[in-house]
Amino acid sequence: MSEKARPTRREAYRHFTILPTRWGDNDVYGHVNNVVYYAFFDTAVNRHLIEQGVLDIANNKIVGLVIETKCTFFSSVAFPDTVHIGLKVIHLGNSSVRYEIALFRNESHEACAVGQFVHVYVERANNRSVPIPEAVRAVLESIAA
């Protein structure tokens, strides 16, 4: 039997993105809907790559495609909370990268959700796997655990 998942703490992450929740993020149960957590993950990863100058979403010939995601929920987030998104690389392969992403509600030091997100790098023209470009690899190595 596997050990029960536990929330991680802020200090475990190398990079943070801060996003406000929106009124429309809440569902009928009064908290941010689970699908929004995945949008937070996607936004944090891609924003970091764009800010580091290694992702041009319109023009890169080599792009990372998501092939796997998962999320473990520990506590709720609700509008008007601010989400602090911790990001680190936990595996860097030849053509793929696995990120660990944690969501922190407002100033909490314990994650309310922890997930993983895997990009496989491909040629945009044919979706064939290729090695991670060196400039991208350097950015990924800078946030590796």
Backbone as JSON Lines, residues from 0, in Angstrom:
{"i":0,"aa":"M","n":[0.84,-1.17,0.0],"ca":[0.0,0.0,0.0],"c":[0.89,1.24,0.0]}
{"i":1,"aa":"S","n":[0.56,2.22,-0.83],"ca":[1.38,3.42,-0.92],"c":[1.08,4.39,0.22]}
{"i":2,"aa":"E","n":[2.06,5.22,0.51],"ca":[1.92,6.21,1.56],"c":[0.97,7.31,1.07]}
{"i":3,"aa":"K","n":[0.16,7.83,1.98],"ca":[-0.79,8.88,1.64],"c":[-0.06,10.15,1.21]}
{"i":4,"aa":"A","n":[-0.51,10.76,0.13],"ca":[0.09,12.01,-0.36],"c":[-0.08,13.11,0.68]}
{"i":5,"aa":"R","n":[0.92,13.94,0.78],"ca":[0.89,15.06,1.72],"c":[1.19,16.34,0.97]}
{"i":6,"aa":"P","n":[0.61,17.44,1.42],"ca":[0.91,18.72,0.76],"c":[2.36,19.11,0.98]}
{"i":7,"aa":"T","n":[2.96,19.72,-0.03],"ca":[4.32,20.22,0.09],"c":[4.3,21.65,0.62]}
{"i":8,"aa":"R","n":[5.49,22.18,0.88],"ca":[5.61,23.53,1.42],"c":[6.28,24.44,0.39]}
{"i":9,"aa":"R","n":[6.05,25.74,0.54],"ca":[6.58,26.72,-0.42],"c":[8.06,26.59,-0.69]}
{"i":10,"aa":"E","n":[8.83,26.35,0.36],"ca":[10.28,26.34,0.2],"c":[10.79,25.23,-0.72]}
{"i":11,"aa":"A","n":[9.93,24.31,-1.11],"ca":[10.32,23.21,-1.99],"c":[10.36,23.62,-3.47]}
{"i":12,"aa":"Y","n":[9.98,24.86,-3.8],"ca":[9.84,25.27,-5.2],"c":[10.81,26.38,-5.56]}
{"i":13,"aa":"R","n":[11.27,26.32,-6.82],"ca":[12.32,27.22,-7.3],"c":[11.78,28.48,-7.96]}
{"i":14,"aa":"H","n":[10.55,28.45,-8.44],"ca":[9.99,29.59,-9.18],"c":[8.51,29.72,-8.81]}
{"i":15,"aa":"F","n":[8.02,30.98,-8.78],"ca":[6.61,31.23,-8.47],"c":[5.98,32.15,-9.48]}
{"i":16,"aa":"T","n":[4.73,31.87,-9.79],"ca":[3.85,32.73,-10.57],"c":[2.66,33.03,-9.67]}
{"i":17,"aa":"I","n":[2.19,34.27,-9.67],"ca":[1.06,34.65,-8.83],"c":[-0.1,35.04,-9.73]}
{"i":18,"aa":"L","n":[-1.26,34.41,-9.49],"ca":[-2.46,34.68,-10.29],"c":[-3.65,34.89,-9.37]}
{"i":19,"aa":"P","n":[-4.48,35.89,-9.67],"ca":[-5.72,36.04,-8.9],"c":[-6.77,35.06,-9.4]}
{"i":20,"aa":"T","n":[-7.63,34.62,-8.51],"ca":[-8.79,33.85,-8.97],"c":[-9.8,34.84,-9.54]}
{"i":21,"aa":"R","n":[-10.72,34.33,-10.32],"ca":[-11.77,35.16,-10.92],"c":[-13.13,34.66,-10.43]}
{"i":22,"aa":"W","n":[-14.09,35.51,-10.46],"ca":[-15.45,35.16,-10.03],"c":[-15.92,33.89,-10.74]}
{"i":23,"aa":"G","n":[-15.68,33.8,-12.04],"ca":[-16.13,32.67,-12.83],"c":[-15.37,31.37,-12.58]}
{"i":24,"aa":"D","n":[-14.28,31.42,-11.8],"ca":[-13.54,30.2,-11.48],"c":[-14.29,29.32,-10.48]}
{"i":25,"aa":"N","n":[-15.14,29.94,-9.65],"ca":[-15.88,29.19,-8.64],"c":[-16.96,28.33,-9.3]}
{"i":26,"aa":"D","n":[-17.2,27.17,-8.72],"ca":[-18.28,26.33,-9.21],"c":[-19.47,26.4,-8.25]}
{"i":27,"aa":"V","n":[-20.47,25.6,-8.46],"ca":[-21.69,25.66,-7.64],"c":[-21.44,25.26,-6.19]}
{"i":28,"aa":"Y","n":[-20.29,24.65,-5.92],"ca":[-19.96,24.26,-4.55],"c":[-19.24,25.36,-3.79]}
{"i":29,"aa":"G","n":[-18.99,26.49,-4.46],"ca":[-18.39,27.64,-3.8],"c":[-16.88,27.64,-3.75]}
{"i":30,"aa":"H","n":[-16.23,26.8,-4.55],"ca":[-14.76,26.82,-4.62],"c":[-14.32,26.72,-6.08]}
{"i":31,"aa":"V","n":[-13.06,27.0,-6.32],"ca":[-12.52,26.94,-7.68],"c":[-12.67,25.51,-8.2]}
{"i":32,"aa":"N","n":[-13.22,25.39,-9.4],"ca":[-13.45,24.09,-10.02],"c":[-12.13,23.43,-10.37]}
{"i":33,"aa":"N","n":[-12.08,22.1,-10.28],"ca":[-10.85,21.36,-10.51],"c":[-10.22,21.63,-11.87]}
{"i":34,"aa":"V","n":[-11.01,21.87,-12.9],"ca":[-10.44,22.11,-14.22],"c":[-9.6,23.39,-14.23]}
{"i":35,"aa":"V","n":[-9.92,24.34,-13.39],"ca":[-9.16,25.6,-13.31],"c":[-7.75,25.34,-12.77]}
{"i":36,"aa":"Y","n":[-7.6,24.36,-11.89],"ca":[-6.28,24.03,-11.36],"c":[-5.33,23.65,-12.5]}
{"i":37,"aa":"Y","n":[-5.84,22.9,-13.48],"ca":[-5.02,22.52,-14.62],"c":[-4.67,23.74,-15.48]}
{"i":38,"aa":"A","n":[-5.57,24.68,-15.58],"ca":[-5.27,25.93,-16.3],"c":[-4.19,26.71,-15.56]}
{"i":39,"aa":"F","n":[-4.22,26.71,-14.22],"ca":[-3.15,27.34,-13.44],"c":[-1.81,26.68,-13.76]}
{"i":40,"aa":"F","n":[-1.78,25.35,-13.81],"ca":[-0.55,24.63,-14.12],"c":[0.0,25.05,-15.48]}
{"i":41,"aa":"D","n":[-0.85,25.0,-16.49],"ca":[-0.47,25.32,-17.86],"c":[0.04,26.76,-17.95]}
{"i":42,"aa":"T","n":[-0.67,27.68,-17.3],"ca":[-0.28,29.09,-17.32],"c":[1.08,29.28,-16.66]}
{"i":43,"aa":"A","n":[1.32,28.68,-15.52],"ca":[2.59,28.85,-14.81],"c":[3.76,28.34,-15.64]}
{"i":44,"aa":"V","n":[3.63,27.16,-16.21],"ca":[4.72,26.58,-17.01],"c":[5.01,27.45,-18.23]}
{"i":45,"aa":"N","n":[3.97,27.74,-19.0],"ca":[4.19,28.48,-20.24],"c":[4.59,29.93,-20.01]}
{"i":46,"aa":"R","n":[4.05,30.57,-18.98],"ca":[4.46,31.94,-18.66],"c":[5.95,31.97,-18.33]}
{"i":47,"aa":"H","n":[6.41,31.0,-17.55],"ca":[7.83,30.96,-17.2],"c":[8.7,30.82,-18.45]}
{"i":48,"aa":"L","n":[8.33,29.91,-19.35],"ca":[9.11,29.71,-20.57],"c":[9.08,30.96,-21.46]}
{"i":49,"aa":"I","n":[7.94,31.62,-21.54],"ca":[7.84,32.86,-22.32],"c":[8.7,33.96,-21.69]}
{"i":50,"aa":"E","n":[8.58,34.14,-20.37],"ca":[9.35,35.18,-19.69],"c":[10.86,34.95,-19.79]}
{"i":51,"aa":"Q","n":[11.27,33.7,-19.9],"ca":[12.69,33.38,-20.02],"c":[13.18,33.47,-21.48]}
{"i":52,"aa":"G","n":[12.26,33.76,-22.4],"ca":[12.63,33.97,-23.79],"c":[12.84,32.7,-24.61]}
{"i":53,"aa":"V","n":[12.32,31.57,-24.12],"ca":[12.52,30.32,-24.86],"c":[11.23,29.76,-25.47]}
{"i":54,"aa":"L","n":[10.13,30.48,-25.31],"ca":[8.88,30.05,-25.92],"c":[8.22,31.23,-26.62]}
{"i":55,"aa":"D","n":[8.08,31.07,-27.92],"ca":[7.3,32.0,-28.75],"c":[6.14,31.16,-29.27]}
{"i":56,"aa":"I","n":[4.96,31.33,-28.66],"ca":[3.86,30.41,-28.95],"c":[3.4,30.43,-30.4]}
{"i":57,"aa":"A","n":[3.69,31.51,-31.12],"ca":[3.26,31.59,-32.51],"c":[4.31,31.09,-33.49]}
{"i":58,"aa":"N","n":[5.6,31.17,-33.11],"ca":[6.64,30.96,-34.12],"c":[7.65,29.85,-33.86]}
{"i":59,"aa":"N","n":[7.71,29.29,-32.65],"ca":[8.71,28.24,-32.42],"c":[8.44,27.04,-33.32]}
{"i":60,"aa":"K","n":[9.5,26.52,-33.92],"ca":[9.37,25.32,-34.75],"c":[9.36,24.06,-33.89]}
{"i":61,"aa":"I","n":[9.92,24.16,-32.68],"ca":[9.91,23.05,-31.73],"c":[9.11,23.51,-30.52]}
{"i":62,"aa":"V","n":[8.12,22.69,-30.12],"ca":[7.23,23.06,-29.01],"c":[7.06,21.88,-28.06]}
{"i":63,"aa":"G","n":[6.7,22.2,-26.83],"ca":[6.39,21.17,-25.85],"c":[4.9,20.89,-25.84]}
{"i":64,"aa":"L","n":[4.52,19.64,-26.04],"ca":[3.12,19.24,-25.98],"c":[2.87,18.49,-24.67]}
{"i":65,"aa":"V","n":[1.75,18.76,-24.04],"ca":[1.4,18.08,-22.8],"c":[0.94,16.67,-23.13]}
{"i":66,"aa":"I","n":[1.58,15.69,-22.45],"ca":[1.16,14.3,-22.66],"c":[0.61,13.67,-21.39]}
{"i":67,"aa":"E","n":[0.8,14.35,-20.25],"ca":[0.32,13.78,-18.99],"c":[0.16,14.89,-17.96]}
{"i":68,"aa":"T","n":[-0.91,14.8,-17.19],"ca":[-1.12,15.71,-16.06],"c":[-1.75,14.92,-14.93]}
{"i":69,"aa":"K","n":[-1.54,15.41,-13.72],"ca":[-2.24,14.83,-12.57],"c":[-2.26,15.88,-11.47]}
{"i":70,"aa":"C","n":[-3.19,15.71,-10.55],"ca":[-3.31,16.66,-9.46],"c":[-3.88,15.94,-8.23]}
{"i":71,"aa":"T","n":[-3.29,16.25,-7.09],"ca":[-3.81,15.78,-5.81],"c":[-4.27,17.01,-5.04]}
{"i":72,"aa":"F","n":[-5.52,16.98,-4.61],"ca":[-6.13,18.12,-3.93],"c":[-6.09,17.91,-2.42]}
{"i":73,"aa":"F","n":[-5.74,18.97,-1.69],"ca":[-5.67,18.9,-0.23],"c":[-6.67,19.84,0.45]}
{"i":74,"aa":"S","n":[-6.86,21.03,-0.13],"ca":[-7.82,22.0,0.42],"c":[-8.29,22.91,-0.7]}
{"i":75,"aa":"S","n":[-9.34,23.65,-0.43],"ca":[-9.99,24.45,-1.47],"c":[-9.39,25.84,-1.64]}
{"i":76,"aa":"V","n":[-9.57,26.34,-2.85],"ca":[-9.3,27.73,-3.21],"c":[-10.63,28.29,-3.68]}
{"i":77,"aa":"A","n":[-10.9,29.56,-3.38],"ca":[-12.15,30.18,-3.83],"c":[-11.91,31.65,-4.14]}
{"i":78,"aa":"F","n":[-12.69,32.19,-5.06],"ca":[-12.65,33.63,-5.32],"c":[-13.02,34.35,-4.04]}
{"i":79,"aa":"P","n":[-12.29,35.37,-3.63],"ca":[-11.26,36.16,-4.31],"c":[-9.83,35.83,-3.89]}
{"i":80,"aa":"D","n":[-9.51,34.56,-3.65],"ca":[-8.15,34.17,-3.27],"c":[-7.15,34.51,-4.37]}
{"i":81,"aa":"T","n":[-5.9,34.64,-3.96],"ca":[-4.77,34.75,-4.89],"c":[-4.01,33.43,-4.8]}
{"i":82,"aa":"V","n":[-3.64,32.9,-5.96],"ca":[-2.94,31.62,-6.02],"c":[-1.47,31.88,-6.33]}
{"i":83,"aa":"H","n":[-0.61,31.34,-5.48],"ca":[0.84,31.39,-5.69],"c":[1.22,30.0,-6.21]}
{"i":84,"aa":"I","n":[1.76,29.95,-7.41],"ca":[2.0,28.68,-8.09],"c":[3.5,28.38,-8.07]}
{"i":85,"aa":"G","n":[3.87,27.36,-7.29],"ca":[5.26,26.94,-7.21],"c":[5.57,25.96,-8.33]}
{"i":86,"aa":"L","n":[6.76,26.12,-8.92],"ca":[7.13,25.32,-10.09],"c":[8.56,24.82,-9.94]}
{"i":87,"aa":"K","n":[8.75,23.53,-10.25],"ca":[10.11,22.99,-10.32],"c":[10.11,21.83,-11.31]}
{"i":88,"aa":"V","n":[11.28,21.52,-11.84],"ca":[11.46,20.37,-12.73],"c":[11.91,19.21,-11.86]}
{"i":89,"aa":"I","n":[11.2,18.07,-11.99],"ca":[11.59,16.9,-11.21],"c":[12.2,15.79,-12.08]}
{"i":90,"aa":"H","n":[12.09,15.92,-13.4],"ca":[12.78,14.99,-14.31],"c":[13.01,15.7,-15.63]}
{"i":91,"aa":"L","n":[14.24,15.63,-16.11],"ca":[14.6,16.23,-17.38],"c":[15.25,15.16,-18.24]}
{"i":92,"aa":"G","n":[14.51,14.73,-19.26],"ca":[15.02,13.69,-20.16],"c":[15.57,14.3,-21.44]}
{"i":93,"aa":"N","n":[15.75,13.46,-22.44],"ca":[16.25,13.92,-23.74],"c":[15.22,14.78,-24.47]}
{"i":94,"aa":"S","n":[13.96,14.31,-24.5],"ca":[12.92,15.03,-25.23],"c":[11.72,15.38,-24.36]}
{"i":95,"aa":"S","n":[11.78,15.07,-23.07],"ca":[10.64,15.37,-22.19],"c":[11.09,15.96,-20.87]}
{"i":96,"aa":"V","n":[10.14,16.65,-20.25],"ca":[10.38,17.25,-18.94],"c":[9.14,17.02,-18.08]}
{"i":97,"aa":"R","n":[9.35,16.68,-16.82],"ca":[8.26,16.53,-15.86],"c":[8.4,17.62,-14.82]}
{"i":98,"aa":"Y","n":[7.33,18.41,-14.73],"ca":[7.27,19.48,-13.74],"c":[6.46,19.02,-12.54]}
{"i":99,"aa":"E","n":[6.81,19.53,-11.37],"ca":[5.93,19.45,-10.21],"c":[5.45,20.86,-9.96]}
{"i":100,"aa":"I","n":[4.16,20.98,-9.73],"ca":[3.53,22.29,-9.58],"c":[2.66,22.24,-8.33]}
{"i":101,"aa":"A","n":[2.79,23.27,-7.49],"ca":[1.99,23.32,-6.27],"c":[1.25,24.65,-6.23]}
{"i":102,"aa":"L","n":[0.01,24.59,-5.77],"ca":[-0.81,25.79,-5.62],"c":[-0.93,26.13,-4.14]}
{"i":103,"aa":"F","n":[-0.63,27.38,-3.84],"ca":[-0.7,27.88,-2.47],"c":[-1.74,28.98,-2.42]}
{"i":104,"aa":"R","n":[-2.67,28.85,-1.49],"ca":[-3.76,29.82,-1.33],"c":[-3.26,31.01,-0.52]}
{"i":105,"aa":"N","n":[-3.31,32.19,-1.12],"ca":[-2.9,33.43,-0.47],"c":[-1.49,33.28,0.1]}
{"i":106,"aa":"E","n":[-1.31,33.48,1.39],"ca":[0.03,33.43,1.99],"c":[0.33,32.1,2.68]}
{"i":107,"aa":"S","n":[-0.5,31.09,2.46],"ca":[-0.28,29.78,3.09],"c":[1.07,29.2,2.68]}
{"i":108,"aa":"H","n":[1.72,28.51,3.59],"ca":[2.98,27.85,3.29],"c":[2.8,26.39,2.95]}
{"i":109,"aa":"E","n":[1.57,25.87,3.07],"ca":[1.27,24.49,2.75],"c":[0.4,24.45,1.5]}
{"i":110,"aa":"A","n":[0.78,23.62,0.53],"ca":[0.06,23.55,-0.74],"c":[-1.37,23.06,-0.56]}
{"i":111,"aa":"C","n":[-2.28,23.67,-1.31],"ca":[-3.66,23.18,-1.34],"c":[-3.85,22.15,-2.45]}
{"i":112,"aa":"A","n":[-2.9,22.11,-3.4],"ca":[-2.92,21.1,-4.46],"c":[-1.5,20.94,-4.99]}
{"i":113,"aa":"V","n":[-1.16,19.71,-5.36],"ca":[0.15,19.44,-5.96],"c":[-0.09,18.57,-7.19]}
{"i":114,"aa":"G","n":[0.54,18.95,-8.28],"ca":[0.35,18.2,-9.51],"c":[1.62,18.0,-10.28]}
{"i":115,"aa":"Q","n":[1.49,17.26,-11.37],"ca":[2.59,17.07,-12.3],"c":[2.08,17.35,-13.7]}
{"i":116,"aa":"F","n":[3.02,17.71,-14.55],"ca":[2.73,18.16,-15.9],"c":[3.92,17.72,-16.75]}
{"i":117,"aa":"V","n":[3.69,16.98,-17.82],"ca":[4.79,16.49,-18.66],"c":[4.67,17.09,-20.06]}
{"i":118,"aa":"H","n":[5.77,17.7,-20.5],"ca":[5.91,18.17,-21.88],"c":[6.83,17.22,-22.63]}
{"i":119,"aa":"V","n":[6.45,16.85,-23.84],"ca":[7.35,16.18,-24.78],"c":[7.58,17.17,-25.9]}
{"i":120,"aa":"Y","n":[8.85,17.38,-26.23],"ca":[9.2,18.34,-27.28],"c":[9.11,17.68,-28.64]}
{"i":121,"aa":"V","n":[8.43,18.38,-29.57],"ca":[8.18,17.88,-30.92],"c":[8.4,18.98,-31.94]}
{"i":122,"aa":"E","n":[8.63,18.56,-33.18],"ca":[8.62,19.51,-34.28],"c":[7.17,19.86,-34.55]}
{"i":123,"aa":"R","n":[6.87,21.15,-34.55],"ca":[5.49,21.6,-34.75],"c":[4.92,21.08,-36.07]}
{"i":124,"aa":"A","n":[5.72,21.02,-37.12],"ca":[5.24,20.65,-38.45],"c":[4.75,19.21,-38.54]}
{"i":125,"aa":"N","n":[5.36,18.31,-37.75],"ca":[4.99,16.89,-37.91],"c":[4.7,16.16,-36.6]}
{"i":126,"aa":"N","n":[4.8,16.85,-35.47],"ca":[4.57,16.27,-34.13],"c":[5.49,15.1,-33.81]}
{"i":127,"aa":"R","n":[6.69,15.08,-34.4],"ca":[7.66,14.03,-34.08],"c":[8.57,14.5,-32.96]}
{"i":128,"aa":"S","n":[8.83,13.61,-32.05],"ca":[9.66,13.9,-30.89],"c":[11.08,14.31,-31.31]}
{"i":129,"aa":"V","n":[11.6,15.33,-30.61],"ca":[12.96,15.82,-30.85],"c":[13.61,16.14,-29.51]}
{"i":130,"aa":"P","n":[14.93,16.24,-29.47],"ca":[15.58,16.64,-28.22],"c":[15.14,18.04,-27.79]}
{"i":131,"aa":"I","n":[15.11,18.26,-26.49],"ca":[14.79,19.59,-25.95],"c":[15.87,20.55,-26.43]}
{"i":132,"aa":"P","n":[15.49,21.69,-27.03],"ca":[16.5,22.67,-27.47],"c":[17.38,23.12,-26.29]}
{"i":133,"aa":"E","n":[18.65,23.39,-26.57],"ca":[19.61,23.73,-25.53],"c":[19.19,24.95,-24.7]}
{"i":134,"aa":"A","n":[18.65,25.98,-25.34],"ca":[18.21,27.17,-24.59],"c":[17.09,26.82,-23.62]}
{"i":135,"aa":"V","n":[16.16,25.98,-24.05],"ca":[15.07,25.53,-23.19],"c":[15.62,24.68,-22.06]}
{"i":136,"aa":"R","n":[16.53,23.77,-22.39],"ca":[17.13,22.9,-21.38],"c":[17.8,23.72,-20.29]}
{"i":137,"aa":"A","n":[18.5,24.78,-20.66],"ca":[19.17,25.62,-19.66],"c":[18.15,26.25,-18.7]}
{"i":138,"aa":"V","n":[17.03,26.71,-19.24],"ca":[15.98,27.28,-18.38],"c":[15.41,26.21,-17.46]}
{"i":139,"aa":"L","n":[15.16,25.03,-17.98],"ca":[14.61,23.94,-17.2],"c":[15.59,23.51,-16.1]}
{"i":140,"aa":"E","n":[16.86,23.44,-16.44],"ca":[17.86,23.07,-15.43],"c":[17.91,24.08,-14.28]}
{"i":141,"aa":"S","n":[17.61,25.33,-14.59],"ca":[17.67,26.38,-13.54],"c":[16.59,26.22,-12.48]}
{"i":142,"aa":"I","n":[15.54,25.46,-12.78],"ca":[14.48,25.24,-11.78],"c":[14.37,23.77,-11.4]}
{"i":143,"aa":"A","n":[15.41,22.99,-11.71],"ca":[15.39,21.56,-11.38],"c":[15.59,21.36,-9.89]}
{"i":144,"aa":"A","n":[14.87,20.36,-9.35],"ca":[14.97,20.04,-7.92],"c":[16.25,19.3,-7.63]}
